[in-house]
Amino acid sequence: MGGIPMTVGRIALSLAIAGALAACGSDGGGTPTSGTPAPTPSPTPTACSLADRQSWVLQQLQTYYLFPDLLDTTVNAADYSSVQSYIDALVAPARALGRDRGFTYITSIQEETDLINSGSSAGFGVRLGYDTVNSRVFVLEAFESAPAYPKGIDRGTEILSVNGTSTADLYASGGAQAFSDALGPSDPGVTRTLSIRQPDGTTSTVSVTKEEYALDPISDRYGALVIDNNGTDVGYINLRTFIVADAGPQLRTAINGFRQQGVDEVILDFRYNGGGLVDVAELLGDLLGADKVGDVFSRTVFRDSLSNNNSTEPFESQPEAIAATKIALIGTSSTASASELTGNAFIPYLGNNLALVGSNTYGKPVGQIARDRATCDDRLRVMAFRTVNADGGGDYYTGLASVFPNTCAADDDFLHQFGTKDEDSTATALSFLRGGTCTPISASGAQRAASRQRIEALSPARPTAAQYQIPGLY
């Protein structure tokens, strides 16, 4: 039996599936690069009607969906006013079991391709989080090349109002979505006046205009650091996203710097990393696994009817690689997909020298392939495969805390900068690496939530391609 026929090329998952599978990072994307694309049908007046697009989606899911028995094909497409709402109805049984929580979705071919290839987006250039108890909005991260950062908006800045309407009033009128709507569309030229408060209590009012900006995956400020941990050098990597292709070269440079300084203990700060390209995750594994070349990094498993596409990805030799002996992975509920895959891959090898720090991760041990219909600029992200480590472990639908050998509860201390010893998650990771004891995440979650702000990434009801991949991005 041949491999999956393709309409988009492989860019994220290193599979040689008859040279033709359109595989992506656990939520990555791609453009045609190999295989024989299906012929593009001639446009007709009804080719991109809602009914026609819904029919195409149903066909794709029946062919490729990882859990075909968890599709509700009895739903009436005519009852749904959008393609996405119809998809949500089809996969509702899988969602009810925690197997598909927004993992299957429709997006734009052009938007996603531009995101991966150019690594750019339009907006203010910040990640936002909201306090679910007190209805306050904070900046969790600011991209240096974006318009907000030069205005003094950075990690820890609180947004008090948008165009004169207070954050509290926006939340009272419609919750997080009302605040998101007030920020306007992700289009260049959209301007908003923001009242802000800094961590030191100072307030100001600034006007910020959305622009195209680079989604630099590793910050030049704090993305790659060597931290003195009581006499031991620790390499700190803050990877913002796996979705930008330039993440690979930047990771090579960063890890090579660690190699030159003799670093073999590493902090992977993935706290807002929603995943992306699996080939970037595989490269990061290679860069941390110089002593594991030829061993299994991960295995990819499709539904039974597509099992001929299953594959095994080994650790590969890289000239910049180090042999990491201890790893602390900082995570939150925004940590998903390729981020989780990377951590899971090291469980069989590092055992008690591996820890999840912060809070539990999202729980996405599955990935999508991309099915394209160029006539309508439709890219369907179909949840089509699961990934497991060398021991066969991988069903962490409730998050990595359920499978990691060690967990260390810590706050996402957004009032301090990433990678500093004053920041709680970084400090806790350093403590683990030097042999300190941890309060387990599973045992402490309730008490921590009761005594500290509960911050979640802000997201619009219908995210852009960039917002799908980068939680909290505006």
N, C-alpha and C positions, 0 to 999 in steps of 0.2 A: 504493500500500500504506500502511496506517495506521501510527501509532506503536505502541510496545509497550503492551499493555494493562496497567493498573496495579492493584496492591493496596496500595501505599503511595505517598505523595506525594513529589514532588521536593523535597529540601531542600538538596542539596549540590552538585549539578552544574548549572550554569546552562544547561540545555538546554531549548529549546522543542520537544519532540518530540511533536507533536500534542497538546501540553499534558498529556501523560500519563505520561512515563517516571518510574519510581521510581529516580532515579539518586542515588548517594551519593558522598561523598568517597572517595578511593581506599580508605578503609575506614571510611566514615562511616555515617550512618543517617538514618531519617526517619519521618514519620507522615503519614497521609492529608491532602492539601491540595488536590488537583485531580483532574480526570478522573472517570470513573465506576467506582467500585470494583466488583469482582466480588462477587456476592451471597455472603454468608456461609452455608455449609451448616448445617442444623440439626444439633446435636450428636447423635451416636449412640454406642452403647457401644463401637464399634470405630473411630470417626472419628480418634482419636488413639492408636491402637495403634501399636506400633513398625513393623509391616509397612505400615500405612497411611501413616505419616509417611515411611517410606523410599520408598514408591511415588510419593508427591507430590514428594519431592526429585529422584528420577530424572527425572520429567516436566519439572521446572523446568530442570534442567541440560541436558537434551536440547534444550530450547527456547532457552535464553539463554547457555549457557556459551561463552566467547570462543573456545575451541579445541575444537570438537565432535569433531574427529578424535582428540583426546587424552583422550577419555572411555573407560573400560573398562566398557562396558555388559554384559559377559559375567559379571561377578561376581555371586554369589548373595547376595541381601540377607539370607537366612536365616542366613548364616554370621557375621553381625555383630550384636553385642548392643546397639549404640547407633546413633543417626542419624549422629553425627559419624564414627564408625569406618566406616560404609558410605560416606559422602561421601569420606573419605580413600581408600578403595579405588577408587571411581569415577574420581577425579582422579589416581590414582597415575601414569599415563603422563605427564601434564603435570608432576607433581612431579619425576619422574625427569629431565626436561629443564630443571628449574629455572624452570618457568613458573608453578607454583602451589605455593607453600610455605606452606600454611595460609591462603591467601587466600579460600578458599571454605569457609564454616562455617555452623553453625546456632546461633542465639542467641535470646534472649527479646525479643519486641517491647516488652514493658513495661520491661524493664531498659534497653534501648538508648534508648528514647524518653525515659525519665526522665534518663538520663545527658546526652543532648543538650540537653534543655529546661531542666533544673534545674542542670546542671553540678555535680552532687554524687555522692558515692560513700560507701560505708561501709568503714571500715578504720582503720589507724593513721595513714594520710596520709603515707607515705614511698615513695620508689622505692628498691629494693634491687638491689645488684649483687654478684655473687660472683666471687671470685678462683678461676679454674678450675684454677690450679696448686696453690695452698695451702689451698683449701677454707675461705676466710674470707669473711664477708659484711659489706658496708659500705653505709651509707646514701649514696645518690647525690644525693638531693634530698628536702626536707621541705616539705610544704604548710603555710603559716602558720596556717590556720584549723583544722587537724586536731589530734587529741589527742597525737601524738608530739612535735611541735615544742615545746610548753610544758614538756615533760619533759626538755629539753636534747638531744633527738635531732635532728641536722641533718646536712648534707652533711659527710662525712668520719668520722662516728661508726661505729665497728665494733660489731657485735652478737656478743658472746662466748658467750652462752647464752640459751636459751629455756626458761622454767619449770624451771631447774636443770640442763638437759641441754646440754652444751657444743655449740657449732656444729660442732666437729671430730667429736664423737661422732655427731651427726645426719647429717653427710655420710658418715661411715663406715658408717652403718646403711642409708642409701638415697639418698645424693647430694643434689642440689638439691631434689628432690621431698620428701624426708624433712624438710628444713628448712622448706620451704613448708608442708607439712602441720602442722608443729609450731606455726606461727603461727595456725592455726585458720581457720575460714570467715570470709568477708567479711560478717559480721553484726554489727549494733550490740549492744553488751553483752559481746562476747567479750573477755576480759582475759588478758593474758600478762605475766609477770615477765621482764624482759630485763636481763641484765648487759651493760654497754656500756663501750667505751673511746673517749675523745675523741682527736683528732689530737695533742694535747699529752701523751698518755699517761695521763691521769687516768681512773680507772675508777669506776663506780657501778652500783647496781642500781635499776631503776625498774619500776613497775607501770603498764601502759598499757591502756586500755579502748577498743575500737573504737567509733567513732561515725560518724554521717553528717557530712560536711564538704564545703565548697565546693572544687571543682577549679579554682581561680583560674588562668586560662591564662597570665597575665603577672604575675609576682610583684611585689608592692609594694616588695620589698627590692632586687631586682637585675634585674627583668624588662625595664626600659627605662632605659638610661643614656646619657649623653653622656660619652665618654672623650677626654681630651686625648692625642692621639697625636703627640707631639713638635711641638706647635703647630697640628695639624689636629684639629678636632672630628670624632669618629667616633660614629655612632649605634649602640648595641648593643641588640639585641632578643633576649631569651630567651623564646621561645614554647614553652610546655610541651606543648601539644596543639592540634590543629586541630578537635577533636571537640566542644568546648564552644561553644555559639552565642555566648556573650558574648566570645569571642576577637575577633570583628569590631569591636565598639565599642571594646574595649581597644586594638586595633591602630590604629584611627583616632586615638585620643588620643595614643598614643605617637609615631606618625609625625608628627602635627601639631606635637608638641613639637620634633621634629627640624627640621621646616620652619621654625619660628619662630627656630631658632638657626642656620639656614643650613647644616645638615648635608647632605652628598651622598655620603658614604662610610659604608657600613653593614656591621655584623657581624650575621648571622642565626645565632643559637645554637639549632640544632635537634638537639643531640646525643642527646636521648632522645625526640624527637618522632616518634611512630609514625604520624602522619598524622591523618586525620579528614575534615572537611568540605571538599570541593573549592571550594565557594563562598568559604570563608575564604581558601584559597590564592589564588583569583582576586582577592579583595579586596586581599590583601597585595601581589600583583603590581601592581595598580592604584596602590596607595599608594607604591610604589617606582618607578613608571613614568610620571610626569607628562609626560615627553617622548615617550611611545610610544602615546598615545591613538589608537585605531583600528588599530594594528598587532596582529598575532596574538600572543596570550599562549599559547594551546595549542589543539590539535585533539583531539577525542575520536572514536575509531574502534571500531566494533562489528564483530562477525563479518559475513561477506558477506551472509548471509540477513537481517541487521538493519541493513544499511548505510544505509537511509533515515533512521536515527536518528543518523548521524554529524553532528558539529557543529563549529563554530569559535568560540572564545571570544576576543574582542579585549580589549586593554587599554581600560579605561573611565576617564573623567575623575572624579576625586575631589577635593573641596576641600582635603583634608588632605595631598595627595600631594606627594612630592618627586621629583626626577629623579636617582636614584642613579647615580653614575658608576663606583663600585667597590663590589663586594660580596664579602665573605668568608663562606662558609657553613660553620659548624662542625658536623661530623657524626660519627657512630659507626655501629656495626652496628645500633643501635636506631633510626636515622634512616630513615624509610620513607614511601612513599606520597605524600601531599600535600606533605610536606616536600621530597621529591625532585622532585616536579612543579614546585614553585616555583623551585628552582635550575635545573632543566633549561630552563625557559621563558626564562631570561635568557642562555643560551649564545649564541644568534644575535646578541644585541645588545651584550653586554659583552666577549665574547672574552677577551683576556688580562687584562682588569680584573675577572675572576671567578675565584675559587679555592674549592676544597673543602679545609677544614682539619680536622685530627684524624685520623680513620681512615675507611676505606671505608664507604659506607652499605649499607643492607640490599639494595636492588635490587628495587623494586616499581613498575614503570612501567605497572601495570594497576589497574583499579578495579572495584568491585562495584556491582551494583544490589541493592536489597532486594526480596525476594519474601515476602509475608506470608501466613500462614494463621492468622487470628485465633482460630479455634476451638481451636487447640492452643497459642496464644501462641508460635508458631514464626515466626521471621524467618530466612530463608535468605539469606545473603550470597553472591551468585553472581558470580564473576569474569567480567565481561561486556564490558569495554571496555579499550582501551589509550589512553594519552595521548602525544602527540608535540608538539614545539615548532614554531616557525615554519619551521624548516628540515627538518622531518620526522623529527628525531632523537628517539628515545625508548626504544629497546630496551636499557635499562641493567639487565638482569636480574642482572648481576654487580656492581652498585653504580655510583654516580655517578663514582667514580674512573676508570671506563673511558671517560667521555665529557667530563669537565670539562677545560677548557684548561689549568688549573693545579691541582696538588694539593700540599698542605703537611702533612707528617706531624707530629703532635703528640699528646701524651698527654691523656687525659681525667683531668686532675689533680684528683681528687676530694678531696684534702686541702686544697685552696684553694677559696674561694668563686667562683661564677660572676662573670664580668665584671670580674675584677681582673687587674692586670698581672702578678701573681704566678702566675696560673693558666696552665698551659702552652698550652692551645689558644687562649685569649684573647690571650696574648702573641704567639703565632705568627700569628694573624689580623691583629693590629695591625702586625706586621712586614711581612706581605705588602702591606697597604694603603699602607705608606710606601715600598714599593719594594724590600723585602728579598728575599733569595733563599730558596728553600724546598728541603727534602729531599722528593722526591716520595713520596707514599703507596705507590705500586706498587713502588718500589725499596727501601723501607725497612721494610716490614711484618715480614719475618722477623726482622731484627736487633732491632727494637723489641720484638717479642713475646718474644724470648729474654732480654732484659735487664730487662724491667719486668713488673709484675703484669698479668695478662690478666683484665680485668673484663668480665663480661657481665650483662645485665639478668636478674634472677631472674623466673621465670614458673612458675605452677602448670600441671599437666597439662591442666586444664580451666579456663581463665581466665573471669572474669566479663566482661560487656560493657565495663566500664571498663578491665580488664586487657588486653583485646584492643587497645584504643586507646592505652593509656598504659603502655609497657613498664616492668616492674619495680614496678608499683604494688601496695602492700599497705596 
